[in-house]
Structure formats: C-alpha cells, structure tokens
C-alpha cells in the first residue's frame, strides 16, 4: 500500500540565482495594516458585534496602526453597517486610512463604493484567486481568463474612483493575487503588472500589491526566494508597494514575514495575537516586538499589553495562550532552578553595573516594556532549584536570605512541591519559611529580657544581658556580659543545656521602611557535638531582640531534628 504521506505534492521552489535577502537586516518598521476586523472577525465562532468592533478599532488606533481593514462591506448588511458607522460617527482620525475588501466582481465593487462614501482616506482592496490549484479546481480557467477577471475589475474600480478622488477623497488601490504562494511566479508577475497598468499606477500614485500566503505551503526561505524573484521581475516595481498577508498553516507565519521583509516587502497585513482563519494570520504583536528587541522602533505601542490582551479576549471570545510570545501569562516566568538562578544573578548585575542595556539571561525583553513589571518572573514547582525560593522571599516579602541559606531553604520548598505535585504560590513559600525558621517556639522561649550598655573610657561597648527563658514547663533566669547583645546572650546561657552551640554566621536587615521598620536577623549555629549546622531567623522591631530570637529558633530546630 502506498504510504499516506505520498499523496501530497511537494512544493516546487522558485529557482533564483544570486539571492541577496539572506545578507539583509530589518532596519525599519514596515507599513502596518491590521486585518483584525475582517480576516480576524470572519474566523470567529461568534463574530464581533458593532460595539465590540468599534472598541477594537479604537484600540488599534491607540496602538498606532495607520491602515485598518474594517471588513467586507458588500458581503452583508452587518459589514456595511460598521463601515458606515465608522465614517458617519466620526471614529476615524485624519491620519488613519480604512481599508475595505471586495472580490473582483462588478456588483460587489459597486456596493463597496456606496459603503465608502464620505470617507477621507480609503484603500480599496480587491482580489481574485490565481493559484494553479484554484484555476484547476474552482474556476476551471486558463491564465488569460483569470487575468481578465482582475483587469476588468481594475478598469471598473479606476473609473468609479475618479469622481471621488476629484471630490477630495484620498482613495488608493490594493490588489491581491489570492493564493500567491501557490501561483507560478512568472504568471504572478504577469497578472500583477497587468493590474498596475489598468490602474494607471505611477511612482507618485503607487498601487499596493498584496502577496498573500493564503494557505502557507512552503518554508519561509522558499517564500523569500519567490518574493525576491517577483520584485526583480515585475517591470512596475517603482509603481508598487509590496505588501505581505501571511497565514500560519505551517506555524511559520512570523518567519515567513520576517524573511519576506528581507526579500523586499514594504508592508505587512497582520492581526493581534495571530487571530484569523484556520491557524490564524501572522501575529502583529510578535513581529513588532521582535523588531523592538533588535533595537528597531516598530512604530507600534504595546507598552500596556495586558490592557490590549483583555480587550482582545473580551471582544473575540478567544483566549491568548499562556505561552503566546510577549503577551502570554507564563512568558516571563521561570520554573527551572538554573534559569531562576541566572535571572536572579542578572537582576543583581543590572543593579550593580548600571548597564544601559538589557542583560538578564532567559528574559529576551524587559517585562516592564510591555507593562508587566509587577507580574511574577520566578514561580516555584518541583523543577525549581535553590535560588527560586530565595528570589520569591526577597522580591515578594523583603527577606534577603544569606547565600549559604539558599540550598537549605530550597530543599524545604522542594519537599513541599514534591508532596503536592504542582506549583506552589508565593504565600505558601512564605508560610514554609516562617514555619521552618521563624515560628519555632519550642522547647526554648525567651519570656523577658533587658540590656544595659556602657561605654568605657576607650570607647568600647560592654553589654549586660538579663533574661527569663522557658524550657517546656521550666522557667529559669540567665545573665551575662559581652561586647554586644549576641555575645552577652551566649555568655548568659553558658552552663545551660543549650550552650553546646557555636556561632558561625550572622546577617540582618530591615524589611520595612520608616518608623515602623521591622528588622530580621539570620543566625547560623553549629552543634559542637554533631557538627551539624542550623539556621534560625528572628523578627522584631527591636534591633537587639531579633538576633536573640534567631539564636533560639536555630537551637529549637536543632532540638527538633533529634
């Protein structure tokens, strides 16, 4: 039996010599055209209503899109209605051009001209299918017949447009050889040049030639070859704006577009988050932000991506995926321990170096640039390492754990993630920290204490400590002196059952600002009998009390570990 995959006809690449596009770079933004309200809307299970379309339109304007395809006004009364409301309702800024789509059919063209009456800036976009498959299966026509459909439409459009242009409308033309990717390039050149001639295109009055990957059926580099070949061969290149309209059937819409820009395209038709027929149109957000991360101004504003995303999801009833580039809920989140550690070090490097450049591993863009500075970058599950939990404690709760404490606390958190089998939230991490290191009140507890500090003639400090401790049901008094509160406390407990610990490390800092500031102390003790080490953490508004609580917490952890 013949393998099933052999029923597919492989794409035949366009031969080209001396291709130049691989050596080019994208140095400026293309002309952007949104097709959300047409291509995007027609792909929705429940198309947008008038109010939703208007909100969507105004969002596109706020983003900075200057050309917006608003629909197919000859297709239905609903499509006609949005066109008239935009024009008559004064929704269209003077620097924004609306674009209307129409098939190359006489009665539809006439209806479209009715729909655009009174508009200031309009692109009239007409199309017909040109691919070998469409010619064979749908139209059963030769190339001459297909070309006549296009040129007849061009003649009618040019004729009907003249009174409007003379009356002051800025009316431009756009032609799409639908399924350009499946059309022989020499024929694509032929039909597009014929349309340019019939529309009387000049370098001063260019016509947009929109070259759609209506169904994406080849690799991006092959499309770039086709496009460079087309641009070389078409005689009226200086009379045309070369536009792309990529779909995403192979999952390569962004790559196809970027290589198409390298190959000579001037303009891109796209949608927010890639909404559109089947697998969607190319994503305008990804394209624009890809340029942004390469130091190129995309001339679009996605600085409040969450607001745009919220509008999109509400109006389209379509979710933006958690992994959607730049906008997804998880795209700035690291679960992997090594990634968390690298991000944490990158944050510290940016603070200490004062670098003018974004240099944080695993984050290709500053989340703040799309308005996401307050969202969690590091999240914790069973794959997270030692640094992730410490990062959460610092950035969410203000605890700057000593570096040597990270592995131990990371293990505490990992035991919990293994137990629950899923991500744990920052609040749960904080609870684990307090349970393990702070709220360790048994068996030893400090009930009362006092300090008395004196300074001798040489300026040396001497601290006397007196306190009351409880051990389960036993209450006892201790006192001692030292060169500071910690030393005095250790001397006070000499001779008690808790004096077998030696002091190894100490750190402290404030975790709140102002008069209500609370201090935190981290104490590392070593059991002189076993050699094992124990961290303890103390919190207090009293700078002298916090380390004592930390010492007792460490001792209690040691007792608990027996």
C-alpha positions as CSV (number, residue, x, y, z in Angstrom):
1,X,0.0,0.0,0.0
2,X,1.2,3.5,-0.9
3,X,2.3,5.5,2.3
4,X,-0.3,8.1,3.1
5,X,2.2,11.0,3.0
6,X,2.9,10.3,-0.7
7,X,-0.5,11.7,-1.7
8,X,0.9,15.2,-1.0
9,X,2.5,17.2,-3.8
10,X,5.8,18.7,-2.6
11,X,6.3,22.4,-3.1
12,X,8.4,23.3,-6.1
13,X,10.9,26.1,-5.1
14,X,11.4,29.1,-7.3
15,X,14.8,28.9,-8.9
16,X,16.8,32.0,-8.3
17,X,20.4,32.9,-8.7
18,X,22.4,35.4,-6.6
19,X,19.7,35.8,-3.9
20,X,20.5,38.8,-1.7
21,X,17.9,38.6,1.0
22,X,19.9,36.5,3.4
23,X,22.5,39.3,3.8
24,X,20.0,42.0,4.6
25,X,18.7,43.2,8.0
26,X,15.4,44.6,9.1
27,X,16.3,48.2,9.9
28,X,12.9,49.9,10.0
29,X,9.3,49.1,10.6
30,X,7.1,48.2,7.6
31,X,3.8,49.9,6.9
32,X,1.4,48.1,9.2
33,X,-2.1,47.2,8.2
34,X,-4.5,45.4,10.7
35,X,-6.9,42.9,9.2
36,X,-8.4,42.0,12.6
37,X,-11.8,43.4,11.8
38,X,-12.1,41.5,8.5
39,X,-9.8,38.4,8.4
40,X,-9.8,38.0,12.2
41,X,-13.5,38.6,12.7
42,X,-14.6,36.2,9.9
43,X,-12.7,33.5,11.7
44,X,-14.6,33.8,15.0
45,X,-17.2,31.4,16.1
46,X,-19.3,34.3,17.2
47,X,-18.3,37.4,15.1
48,X,-18.0,40.7,17.0
49,X,-21.0,43.0,17.3
50,X,-20.9,46.7,16.4
51,X,-19.9,47.9,19.8
52,X,-17.1,45.3,20.0
53,X,-15.8,46.3,16.6
54,X,-15.8,49.9,17.5
55,X,-13.8,49.2,20.7
56,X,-11.4,47.1,18.8
57,X,-11.0,49.7,16.1
58,X,-10.1,52.4,18.7
59,X,-7.6,50.1,20.4
60,X,-5.9,49.6,17.0
61,X,-5.7,53.4,16.6
62,X,-4.3,53.8,20.1
63,X,-1.6,51.2,19.3
64,X,-0.6,53.3,16.3
65,X,-1.9,51.3,13.4
66,X,-2.5,53.7,10.5
67,X,-4.2,51.3,8.0
68,X,-7.1,49.2,9.2
69,X,-9.1,46.8,7.1
70,X,-12.5,47.2,8.5
71,X,-14.4,44.5,6.7
72,X,-16.1,43.3,3.5
73,X,-18.9,45.9,3.3
74,X,-20.5,44.3,0.2
75,X,-20.8,40.9,1.9
76,X,-23.6,41.7,4.3
77,X,-25.6,44.4,6.0
78,X,-23.6,43.9,9.2
79,X,-20.3,44.6,7.4
80,X,-21.9,47.5,5.6
81,X,-23.1,48.9,8.9
82,X,-19.7,49.0,10.6
83,X,-18.3,50.9,7.6
84,X,-21.0,53.5,7.7
85,X,-20.8,53.9,11.5
86,X,-17.1,54.5,11.4
87,X,-17.5,57.1,8.7
88,X,-20.6,58.9,9.8
89,X,-19.8,58.5,13.5
90,X,-16.5,60.4,13.2
91,X,-14.5,57.5,14.6
92,X,-11.6,57.7,12.0
93,X,-8.7,60.1,12.8
94,X,-7.4,62.1,9.9
95,X,-4.1,60.2,9.9
96,X,-5.8,56.7,9.7
97,X,-6.9,55.0,6.5
98,X,-9.7,52.5,6.4
99,X,-9.3,49.5,4.0
100,X,-12.3,47.7,2.5
101,X,-12.1,44.3,0.8
102,X,-14.0,43.2,-2.2
103,X,-14.0,40.3,-4.7
104,X,-13.3,41.2,-8.3
105,X,-17.0,41.1,-9.2
106,X,-18.9,44.1,-10.6
107,X,-21.9,44.2,-8.3
108,X,-19.8,43.8,-5.2
109,X,-17.5,46.6,-6.3
110,X,-20.4,49.0,-6.9
111,X,-21.8,48.2,-3.4
112,X,-18.4,48.8,-1.9
113,X,-18.2,52.3,-3.5
114,X,-21.5,53.1,-1.9
115,X,-20.2,52.0,1.5
116,X,-17.1,54.3,1.5
117,X,-19.0,57.5,0.5
118,X,-17.8,60.4,2.7
119,X,-14.6,58.8,4.0
120,X,-11.4,60.8,3.9
121,X,-8.7,58.1,3.5
122,X,-9.6,54.8,1.9
123,X,-7.7,51.8,0.4
124,X,-10.0,49.8,-1.9
125,X,-8.6,46.2,-1.8
126,X,-9.8,43.8,-4.5
127,X,-8.7,40.3,-5.2
128,X,-9.1,37.1,-7.3
129,X,-7.5,33.7,-7.0
130,X,-4.6,33.0,-9.2
131,X,-3.0,29.7,-8.0
132,X,-2.7,26.6,-10.2
133,X,-5.0,24.7,-7.8
134,X,-7.7,27.3,-7.8
135,X,-7.5,27.7,-11.5
136,X,-7.9,23.9,-12.0
137,X,-10.4,23.0,-9.3
138,X,-12.5,26.1,-8.6
139,X,-12.6,28.3,-11.7
140,X,-11.5,25.8,-14.4
141,X,-10.0,28.7,-16.4
142,X,-6.7,29.3,-18.1
143,X,-4.4,32.2,-17.1
144,X,-5.9,34.6,-19.7
145,X,-9.4,34.1,-18.1
146,X,-8.1,34.7,-14.6
147,X,-6.2,37.8,-15.8
148,X,-9.3,39.2,-17.4
149,X,-11.2,39.0,-14.2
150,X,-8.5,41.1,-12.5
151,X,-8.2,43.7,-15.2
152,X,-11.9,44.1,-15.7
153,X,-12.2,44.8,-12.0
154,X,-9.3,47.2,-12.2
155,X,-10.9,49.1,-15.0
156,X,-14.2,49.4,-13.2
157,X,-12.6,50.5,-9.9
158,X,-10.4,53.1,-11.7
159,X,-13.4,54.5,-13.5
160,X,-15.7,54.7,-10.4
161,X,-12.9,56.1,-8.3
162,X,-12.3,59.3,-10.3
163,X,-15.3,61.3,-9.2
164,X,-14.5,60.5,-5.5
165,X,-10.8,61.5,-6.0
166,X,-11.8,64.7,-7.7
167,X,-14.1,65.4,-4.8
168,X,-11.2,65.2,-2.4
169,X,-11.1,61.6,-1.2
170,X,-7.6,60.1,-0.7
171,X,-8.5,56.8,-2.4
172,X,-5.8,54.3,-3.1
173,X,-5.9,50.8,-4.6
174,X,-4.7,47.4,-3.5
175,X,-4.7,44.2,-5.4
176,X,-4.2,40.7,-4.1
177,X,-3.5,37.6,-6.3
178,X,-5.1,35.3,-3.8
179,X,-3.0,32.2,-3.1
180,X,0.1,33.9,-4.4
181,X,2.3,31.3,-2.7
182,X,0.7,28.6,-5.0
183,X,1.0,30.7,-8.2
184,X,3.7,30.3,-10.7
185,X,6.0,33.4,-10.2
186,X,6.2,34.4,-13.8
187,X,2.4,34.3,-14.0
188,X,2.1,36.3,-10.7
189,X,4.4,38.9,-12.2
190,X,2.3,39.0,-15.4
191,X,-1.1,39.4,-13.7
192,X,0.1,42.0,-11.2
193,X,1.8,44.1,-13.9
194,X,-1.5,44.0,-15.9
195,X,-3.4,45.3,-12.8
196,X,-0.8,48.1,-12.3
197,X,-1.3,49.1,-16.0
198,X,-5.1,49.1,-15.8
199,X,-5.0,51.2,-12.6
200,X,-2.6,53.6,-14.2
201,X,0.0,53.2,-11.4
202,X,2.9,55.6,-11.2
203,X,5.8,56.2,-8.8
204,X,3.7,59.1,-7.4
205,X,0.5,57.1,-7.2
206,X,1.6,53.6,-6.2
207,X,-0.7,50.6,-6.0
208,X,-0.4,48.2,-3.2
209,X,0.4,44.7,-4.5
210,X,-0.5,42.4,-1.6
211,X,1.0,38.9,-2.0
212,X,-0.8,36.5,0.4
213,X,0.3,33.2,1.7
214,X,-3.4,32.5,1.8
215,X,-2.6,28.9,2.7
216,X,1.0,28.6,3.9
217,X,2.5,25.7,1.9
218,X,6.3,26.2,1.8
219,X,9.2,27.0,4.0
220,X,9.9,30.7,4.9
221,X,13.2,30.8,2.9
222,X,11.4,29.4,-0.2
223,X,8.9,32.2,0.1
224,X,11.7,34.8,0.4
225,X,13.2,33.4,-2.8
226,X,9.8,33.8,-4.5
227,X,9.4,37.3,-3.3
228,X,12.8,38.4,-4.3
229,X,12.3,36.9,-7.8
230,X,8.9,38.7,-8.1
231,X,10.4,42.0,-7.1
232,X,13.2,41.6,-9.6
233,X,10.9,40.6,-12.5
234,X,8.0,43.0,-12.2
235,X,8.5,45.9,-14.5
236,X,6.5,48.4,-12.4
237,X,8.3,47.8,-9.1
238,X,8.7,51.5,-8.6
239,X,5.0,51.9,-9.0
240,X,4.1,49.4,-6.4
241,X,4.1,48.9,-2.6
242,X,4.8,45.3,-2.0
243,X,2.6,44.0,0.9
244,X,2.5,40.7,2.7
245,X,-0.5,38.9,4.1
246,X,0.9,35.7,5.7
247,X,-1.2,32.9,7.3
248,X,0.2,30.4,9.7
249,X,-0.8,27.0,8.4
250,X,2.8,25.6,8.9
251,X,3.4,27.6,12.1
252,X,5.9,29.7,10.2
253,X,3.9,33.0,9.8
254,X,6.4,35.2,11.7
255,X,9.5,33.7,10.0
256,X,7.8,34.0,6.6
257,X,7.0,37.6,7.2
258,X,10.5,38.5,8.5
259,X,12.2,36.8,5.6
260,X,9.7,38.5,3.2
261,X,10.7,41.9,4.6
262,X,14.3,41.0,3.9
263,X,13.3,40.0,0.4
264,X,11.8,43.4,-0.4
265,X,8.4,43.8,1.1
266,X,7.3,47.2,2.3
267,X,4.1,46.5,4.2
268,X,2.5,43.8,6.4
269,X,-1.1,42.8,7.0
270,X,-1.4,41.2,10.3
271,X,-3.7,40.7,13.4
272,X,-3.3,41.0,17.1
273,X,-2.1,37.7,18.6
274,X,-2.5,36.0,15.2
275,X,-6.3,35.7,15.1
276,X,-7.5,34.6,11.7
277,X,-8.7,31.7,9.5
278,X,-7.6,28.2,10.4
279,X,-4.3,28.5,12.3
280,X,-4.6,32.3,12.0
281,X,-2.9,35.3,10.4
282,X,0.6,36.4,11.3
283,X,0.8,37.9,14.8
284,X,1.4,41.7,14.7
285,X,2.5,41.8,18.3
286,X,5.2,39.2,17.8
287,X,6.5,40.9,14.7
288,X,6.6,44.3,16.2
289,X,8.2,43.2,19.5
290,X,10.8,41.1,17.6
291,X,11.9,44.3,16.0
292,X,11.8,46.1,19.3
293,X,14.2,43.6,20.8
294,X,16.7,44.2,18.0
295,X,16.8,47.9,18.6
296,X,14.4,48.8,15.8
297,X,11.4,51.1,16.5
298,X,8.3,49.1,15.4
299,X,6.2,52.3,15.4
300,X,3.5,50.5,17.4
301,X,2.8,50.9,21.1
302,X,2.5,47.6,23.1
303,X,3.6,49.2,26.4
304,X,0.3,48.1,28.0
305,X,0.0,44.6,26.6
306,X,-2.3,43.4,29.4
307,X,-5.0,46.1,28.5
308,X,-4.8,45.1,24.8
309,X,-5.0,41.4,25.7
310,X,-8.0,42.0,27.9
311,X,-9.8,43.9,25.1
312,X,-8.9,41.2,22.6
313,X,-10.1,38.3,24.7
314,X,-13.4,40.1,25.6
315,X,-14.3,41.1,22.1
316,X,-13.2,38.0,20.2
317,X,-14.0,35.4,23.0
318,X,-10.7,33.9,22.1
319,X,-8.0,33.2,24.8
320,X,-4.4,34.4,24.4
321,X,-2.3,31.3,25.1
322,X,-0.2,31.1,28.2
323,X,2.9,30.7,26.0
324,X,2.0,33.4,23.5
325,X,5.2,35.4,22.8
326,X,5.3,38.7,24.8
327,X,1.7,38.5,26.0
328,X,1.2,35.0,27.4
329,X,0.8,34.6,31.2
330,X,3.9,32.5,31.5
331,X,6.3,34.0,29.0
332,X,8.3,35.9,31.7
333,X,8.1,33.0,34.2
334,X,10.9,30.6,35.1
335,X,10.3,27.3,36.9
336,X,13.7,25.7,36.2
337,X,16.2,26.1,39.1
338,X,19.1,27.0,36.8
339,X,17.0,29.6,34.9
340,X,15.8,31.1,38.2
341,X,19.4,31.4,39.5
342,X,20.6,33.0,36.2
343,X,17.7,35.5,36.2
344,X,18.4,36.4,39.9
345,X,22.0,37.0,39.1
346,X,21.1,39.1,36.1
347,X,18.9,41.3,38.2
348,X,21.7,41.8,40.6
349,X,24.1,42.5,37.8
350,X,21.8,45.2,36.3
351,X,21.6,46.9,39.7
352,X,25.3,46.8,40.4
353,X,26.7,47.5,37.0
354,X,24.4,50.4,36.0
355,X,24.3,48.9,32.4
356,X,22.3,50.8,29.9
357,X,21.5,47.6,28.1
358,X,19.1,44.8,29.0
359,X,21.3,41.9,30.1
360,X,19.3,39.4,32.0
361,X,19.5,35.7,31.0
362,X,16.4,34.0,29.8
363,X,14.4,37.2,29.5
364,X,14.7,38.5,25.9
365,X,12.8,41.7,26.8
366,X,12.3,43.8,30.0
367,X,8.8,42.8,31.1
368,X,8.3,46.5,32.1
369,X,8.4,47.5,28.4
370,X,5.1,45.8,27.9
371,X,3.7,46.8,31.2
372,X,4.3,43.6,33.1
373,X,6.8,44.7,35.7
374,X,4.6,43.6,38.6
375,X,4.0,40.1,37.4
376,X,5.9,37.1,38.8
377,X,9.0,36.2,36.9
378,X,10.0,33.3,39.0
379,X,7.5,30.6,40.0
380,X,8.1,27.5,42.0
381,X,7.3,23.9,41.2
382,X,9.2,20.6,41.6
383,X,11.6,21.6,38.8
384,X,12.8,24.8,40.7
385,X,16.1,25.0,42.4
386,X,17.7,26.6,45.4
387,X,17.6,30.2,44.1
388,X,13.9,30.4,43.1
389,X,12.5,30.2,46.6
390,X,15.1,32.8,47.9
391,X,14.1,35.1,45.0
392,X,10.5,34.9,45.9
393,X,11.2,35.6,49.6
394,X,13.2,38.7,48.6
395,X,11.1,40.1,45.8
396,X,7.7,39.3,47.3
397,X,8.3,39.6,51.0
398,X,11.6,41.5,51.5
399,X,13.7,38.7,53.1
400,X,17.3,38.8,51.7
401,X,18.4,35.3,52.7
402,X,22.1,34.8,53.1
403,X,23.6,32.9,50.1
404,X,24.6,29.9,52.2
405,X,21.0,29.6,53.4
406,X,19.6,29.2,49.8
407,X,20.2,25.5,49.3
408,X,18.7,24.5,52.7
409,X,15.5,26.6,52.2
410,X,15.3,25.5,48.6
411,X,15.2,21.9,49.8
412,X,12.4,22.7,52.3
413,X,10.3,24.1,49.4
414,X,11.2,21.3,47.0
415,X,9.9,18.7,49.6
416,X,6.6,20.6,49.6
417,X,6.4,20.8,45.8
418,X,7.1,17.0,45.6
419,X,4.4,16.4,48.1
420,X,1.7,18.4,46.4
421,X,2.8,17.6,42.9
422,X,2.1,21.1,41.5
423,X,3.2,24.7,41.6
424,X,3.1,26.4,45.0
425,X,2.2,30.1,45.3
426,X,4.5,32.7,46.9
427,X,2.2,32.9,50.0
428,X,2.8,29.2,50.7
429,X,6.5,29.7,50.3
430,X,6.4,32.4,52.9
431,X,4.4,30.1,55.2
432,X,7.0,27.4,54.8
433,X,9.8,29.9,55.6
434,X,8.1,31.1,58.8
435,X,7.2,27.5,59.9
436,X,10.7,26.3,59.4
437,X,12.8,29.2,60.6
438,X,10.8,31.8,62.5
439,X,7.9,30.3,64.3
440,X,10.0,27.7,66.1
441,X,9.0,28.4,69.7
442,X,9.6,25.1,71.4
443,X,11.2,23.9,73.5
444,X,13.0,27.2,74.4
445,X,11.3,30.6,74.5
446,X,12.5,34.0,75.7
447,X,9.9,35.4,78.0
448,X,11.6,38.6,79.3
449,X,14.9,40.3,78.7
450,X,16.8,43.5,79.3
451,X,20.0,45.1,78.1
452,X,22.3,47.6,79.7
453,X,25.1,49.1,77.6
454,X,28.1,51.0,78.9
455,X,30.9,52.7,77.1
456,X,34.4,52.7,78.7
457,X,37.0,55.4,78.6
458,X,38.5,53.9,75.4
459,X,35.1,53.9,73.7
460,X,34.5,50.1,73.9
461,X,30.9,48.9,74.4
462,X,30.0,46.5,77.1
463,X,26.5,44.9,77.2
464,X,24.9,43.3,80.1
465,X,22.0,40.9,79.4
466,X,19.4,39.6,81.8
467,X,16.6,37.4,80.7
468,X,13.9,34.8,81.6
469,X,13.7,31.7,79.5
470,X,11.2,28.9,79.4
471,X,12.0,25.3,78.6
472,X,8.7,23.4,78.2
473,X,7.3,23.8,81.8
474,X,10.5,25.1,83.4
475,X,11.2,28.8,83.7
476,X,14.7,30.0,84.6
477,X,16.9,33.1,84.8
478,X,20.1,33.8,82.9
479,X,22.5,36.7,82.8
480,X,25.8,37.5,81.1
481,X,28.0,40.2,79.7
482,X,29.7,40.7,76.3
483,X,30.9,43.2,73.7
484,X,27.4,43.2,72.1
485,X,23.9,41.7,72.5
486,X,24.7,38.4,70.8
487,X,28.0,37.9,72.8
488,X,26.2,38.8,76.0
489,X,23.4,36.3,75.3
490,X,25.8,33.5,74.5
491,X,27.7,34.2,77.7
492,X,24.4,34.2,79.6
493,X,23.5,30.7,78.5
494,X,26.8,29.1,79.4
495,X,26.4,26.3,81.8
496,X,22.8,25.7,80.5
497,X,21.9,22.7,78.3
498,X,21.8,25.0,75.3
499,X,25.4,26.1,75.5
500,X,26.8,23.4,73.1
501,X,26.3,25.6,70.1
502,X,29.0,27.8,68.5
503,X,28.3,30.9,66.4
504,X,29.1,30.6,62.7
505,X,27.3,33.4,60.7
506,X,25.1,36.4,61.2
507,X,23.2,38.7,58.8
508,X,20.5,41.3,59.3
509,X,18.5,43.9,57.5
510,X,15.3,45.9,57.7
511,X,12.2,44.6,55.8
512,X,10.1,47.7,56.2
513,X,10.8,51.4,55.9
514,X,10.1,54.3,58.2
515,X,9.3,54.5,61.9
516,X,7.6,51.1,61.9
517,X,10.6,49.4,60.4
518,X,11.0,45.7,61.4
519,X,14.3,44.0,61.5
520,X,15.2,40.4,60.6
521,X,18.2,38.5,61.8
522,X,19.7,35.3,60.3
523,X,21.9,33.2,62.7
524,X,23.8,30.1,61.8
525,X,24.8,27.8,64.7
526,X,26.8,24.6,64.8
527,X,26.2,21.8,67.2
528,X,29.7,21.2,68.7
529,X,28.7,17.5,69.4
530,X,27.5,16.5,66.0
531,X,29.0,19.2,63.7
532,X,25.6,19.8,62.2
533,X,24.5,23.4,61.3
534,X,21.2,25.1,61.9
535,X,19.8,28.4,60.7
536,X,17.4,30.4,62.7
537,X,15.5,33.6,61.8
538,X,14.3,36.3,64.2
539,X,11.9,39.2,63.6
540,X,11.5,42.2,65.9
541,X,11.1,46.0,65.9
542,X,13.9,45.9,68.4
543,X,17.3,45.6,66.7
544,X,18.8,43.8,69.7
545,X,16.0,41.3,70.1
546,X,15.8,39.9,66.5
547,X,19.2,38.1,66.7
548,X,18.3,36.5,70.1
549,X,15.1,35.1,68.6
550,X,17.1,33.8,65.7
551,X,19.5,32.1,68.0
552,X,16.7,30.4,69.9
553,X,15.0,29.4,66.6
554,X,18.2,27.7,65.5
555,X,18.6,25.9,68.8
556,X,14.9,24.8,68.7
557,X,15.4,23.5,65.2
558,X,18.4,21.5,66.4
559,X,16.3,20.0,69.2
560,X,13.5,19.3,66.8
561,X,15.9,17.5,64.5
562,X,16.8,14.8,67.1
